[in-house]
Amino acid sequence: MEALKERANLLRQSLEKSQVTTEKMMAAFNTFDRRRSTLDAAIRPIQENMPDITRCHENVSKSLKRTEVIVSQFDRIREVEVVIFKGPSEDLDGFTEAMDQLLRISRFFNSRKSYKTSESTLLHVNRLLDDATKMAETEFKKMLTALSKPLDPASLFDCLPHKAKTYAMLTSDLDDPSNSSSKDETEIDTMQGEHAYILPTLISARYIPQLHNLAVRLVLLGHHMQCLYIYRDARANALQQSLYRLGVQNIGKDELQKMQWESIQTKIPNWIEMMQICVLFAGERKLCDEVLEGIEKSFLDRCFMEATSSSLATLLSFGEAVVKIKMSPDKLFKLLDVYETMCEFQPEMETMFVSNERNELMQWFFVRTRLVTVSAEILLGFQELVVKDSTNVFPDGSVHPLSSYTMNYLKFLLDYQEALTQLLLEYKTREQEEGLQFGPLILRILQALQSNVETKSKQYKDQGQSHLFLMNNIHYMVTSVRKTEVAKELLGDDWIQRQRRVVQLNANQYRRVSWAKVLESVSSQGLLLSSGGSSNTMENAVSTASKDAIRERFKSFNTQFEELYHRQCLWKVHEPELCESVRLSVAELLIPAYRSFIQRFGPMVENSKSKYVKYSPEDIERMLGELFEGKAPGQEKS
């Protein structure tokens, strides 16, 4: 029981302690509740203002970041100032990068003009940019001027097209065999295309990026014209000096008017050779494209044309002199040389020079157009000159100078067939809008010559000589055509055959007209009298013939033959085969008739044979072989 009591007391004490603890806890909870209510009351306003506080915090953060950016821009300005003040000579790449930094800074403050510091900062940055641009301009001019040196003629020669280089090498070797080029032939053969050439190195590639960086920034900063003037002056001067070293000089208008054709003619080959230097213009185009890469193309084109226009004008000034001189047929071929050269290089020129408001090719096209017009007019005028030529024939009836000149002229025309075909197609007039054709024009010139020769033949009083003259000249025309494959193809076999028939017809007419009376003298017609019998023997014929009539026939033959012999020995047939053919045709006609006449009627004058039968058939044959030598009998051939 005692133990139970003791345990009951302990339980009671524990319950009392628990009660006290519970009461304390309840009091604490009551206190905490009161404090929580107070805290809730205090915190409630803060909770209500929390969005504003958050926004304020965000604004502060943003302001701090903006301040950091602005501060960094000022730091960059201070760093850039140091580089700019040092100038571009010491570190060009760093200088151009500093310019780019200034541009970015300028754009930064231009987009934030609401900042209080923006206006003053922009003024400072723009002043730095102006100073930097002037320095860049000075450096660009200094570098480009120093690097723009005239090209050495030997270096240019190594760049020339295959065709031009080969020609120049051959010319050099002919003048001095010891100067033969050391270049391997395979190097020339590897050049692709007729006009393939190696572009000259006008400025070393190591400097191109630096020049490009300066030029681009000058244009970017609005200094277009300064960049243009600097580039034009430096490159134009270098190009002009290169031309001067090559011997190309500008021909002024006053000098041009005073130049005579003989002076111009001697300079044409040199000018044609100088036209090869269009490779210089190609090099200039490449350099301009590299230095001004990325800049607006119209500006780039203008820089190139400004730099090259004066040199192009210098080169073409001679062409102007050529087309403005008074023309004549003998000048046509020099004009065609110039025309061929311009055609050859026009594709390159059109590629390099771009048409715009100041078309730099206007002078080029003017010279070419004038070449076409003048050359076509000379050619058409030549046809008229052939038609109207009124020079007299020669006493020997030989080939007339008009024939030889015309055929030689046509031979040269055929050498220029390709160029003339193109030129005539380009030639346009109000009356002839479709151009002219080369083949028909050549045929018309030949027809004009033949017509003129036929007219000239009438100047001869002797009809036989008239036919011989026609035979000579038309045969010369045919022979000249047959000697040239191009002419044969152009005119065709039909034309040749027709003209050969004309030659033969005139040869036959010459023989008939010239020797008809001589043949009548040795004809038995009129000598044989009727004897009342039917015998045709020699004795009967002789007995019935009049001896006086026979003597007159022999005398007539001798007189007429001698007259023809002495006269026709002075006549001329230039072509040996034709000459021999005509002699043979006369001999075949005359000698058999003469031999027969002597055999039949010679015995009647036997006692005085030496008086009447002066020539044997062999003598006649020998004398006929002396005809058409253009010299008197017994006279040495000159």
Buried (B, 14 or more C-beta within 10 A) or exposed (E): EEEEEEEEEEEEEEEEEEEEEEEEEEEEEEEEEEEEEEEEEEEEEEEEEEEEEEEEEEEEEEEEEEEEEBEEBEEBBEEBBEBBEBBBEEEBEBBBBBBBBBBEBBEBBEEBEEBEEBEEBBEBBBEBBEBBBEBBBBBBBBBBBEBBEBBEEEEBBBBBBBBBBBBBBEEBEEEEEEEEBEEEEEEBEEBEEEBEBBBBEBBEEEBBBBBBBBBBBBBBBEBBEBBBBBBBBBBBBBBBBBBBEBEBEBBEEEEBEEBEBEEBBEBBEEBBBBBBBBBBBBBBBBBBBBBBEEBEEEBBBBBBBBBBBBBBBBBBBBBBBBBBBEBEBBBBBBBBBBBBBBBBBBEBBEEBBBEEEEEBBEBBBBBBBBBBBBBBBBBBBBBEBBBEBEEEBBEBBBBBEBBBBBBEBBBEBBBBBEBBBBBBBBBBEEEEEEBBEBEEBBBBBBEBBBEBBBEBBEEBEBBBBBBBBBBBBBBBBBBBBBEBEBBBEBBEEEBBEEBBEBBBBBBEBBBBBBBEBBBBBBEBEEBBEEEEEEEEEEEBBBEBBBEEEBBBBBBBBBEBBBEBBEBBBBBBBBBEEBBEBBBEBBBEBBBEBBBBBBEBBBBBBEEEBEEBBBBEBEEBBEBBBBBBBBBEEEEEEE
